[in-house]
Amino acid sequence: MANKVFISFFLICTIIFSLASTAFATEPTTTTQNAVIETTLDRANALKEMGLFAGTDKGYELEALPTRTQAIVFLLRMLGEEKTAQNSDYTCPFTDVPGWAYKYVAYAYNKGYTSGTGKTTFGANDLTTPAQFVTFMLRALGYSDKNGDFVWNESIQKAESLGIIPLGKYTANGPFNRGDCVDIIYSVLGAKKKGSDVTLAESLVANGAIDAAIAEKYGFVNQTASHEALVDLSSVTFTNNLRLSYFTAKGNEKSAFIHFGISPSDRGLKATNIYLSIDGTNYEKLKISRVRDDSVTPYVIEIGQNNYEIINLQFSTEYTVCVENNLNEFLTPITIKTASAQAASISGFGSPSGSKSSDGIYTSVSVGANPMLDGDWSYQFFRWTPGSDPVAIPGASGKANGHAVVSYEPTAEDLNCYIFWRVSNDDGIIIENNGWYIDYVAGMPVQ
């Protein structure tokens, strides 16, 4: 009898162990840069190290059944938006959300991640179904059920078609636990965002939500492979018949950017290749895109004719930029230090110029700077003739504060030259404008 009891107990333990192994090790083994991911527990540990998942006071509780509120917390933590949600002031119409979760749900509602189960109900304590959780994940990737990308109660089929979840593993209302959430989140990180070649993990690295080294450890980014081979431009002949006008400012809480164009702008020239260097010697050829999207490395967004922005740059860092145009000319590189993390975003800046005439004679001609900057800033006007280096105009410099207009009156020495200005402040904002061609000055007949 004792032997029968022992054998029965052994068989029960074996069955339980087998079921547990099946529940939390159904995903294929993943061999990454420095880690082998085999089980749901491995994936939970990896997500925790990346700061995208946390357990409870009882551990991960992978076998527990998640509520819709917990699913929203998982979602925002995965996106690196948990702290932003906690500090937000959004409201929502739901009356069934517990106080501790209100900011999470209100934030998710306003971001379009969730729409609730009714006009005033979120279903905070309802258990999450696979279809609901996968719907949250698809929305995080940029897919919209409102715009017809998928139907929420058929989200499983959509995710299967995208390769996010294994075919046939889940049903819309089938069994679902926290371990399943972990498996899906881990898979979603490696999925490409809608209409993009960039994965969710790569965009989170670019935004600073995930440490790049940790993401590389688990195979979500390859920092070495993401860089093209460095380009040596030491043998290139540069032209100073053209110049780059530019400004650098704070792009968001995580990065700065450099905006530039080719001057003179009336020649219709475009940038065909853009190179970026940190040491001023070895250049990386950057990807040029017409669609704004996050990337692991800096890239270039084309914004209208002859205007470009280098996105996702580090704050207070010196970069050298070189541009090759559609005539296969290399412009003389410019070295720029990006704005600091404390810099205010530039809301816009103008460059007014004007003239007055009386009796057929120009009585006043001016070139002005009108930046919208906070605090103190300094300015300098330059004279430039294509084929030569710009020259700072003596006496045409100074300091100003806030929104102010400063101007320079061209002289005969400026005829047939371009006049441009450079503005900077202590936060690292630098603006160097296109410039104006001076073909008349005060005292000349109106043309």
Secondary structure, 3 states (H helix, E strand, C coil): CHHHHHHHHHHHHHHHHHHHHHHCCCCCCEECCCCEECCHHHHHHHHHHCCCCCCECCECCCCCCCEHHHHHHHHHHHCCCHHHHHCCCCCCCCCCCCHHHHHHHHHHHHCCCCCCCCCCCCCCCCECCHHHHHHHHHHHCCCCCCCCCCCHHHHHHHHHHCCCCCCCCCCCCCCCCHHHHHHHHHHHHCCECCCCCCEHHHHHHHCCCCCHHHHHHCCCCCCCCCCCCCEECCCCCEECCCEEEEEEEECCCCCEEEEEEEECHHHCCCEEEEEEECCCCEEEECCEECCCCCCCCCEEEECCCCCEEEEEECCCCEEEEEEEECCCCEECCEEEECCCCCCCCCCCEECCEEEEEECCEEEEEEEEEEECCCCEEEEEEEEECCCCCCEEEEEEEEEEECCCCEEECCCHHHCCEEEEEEEECCCCCEEECCCEEECCCCCCECC
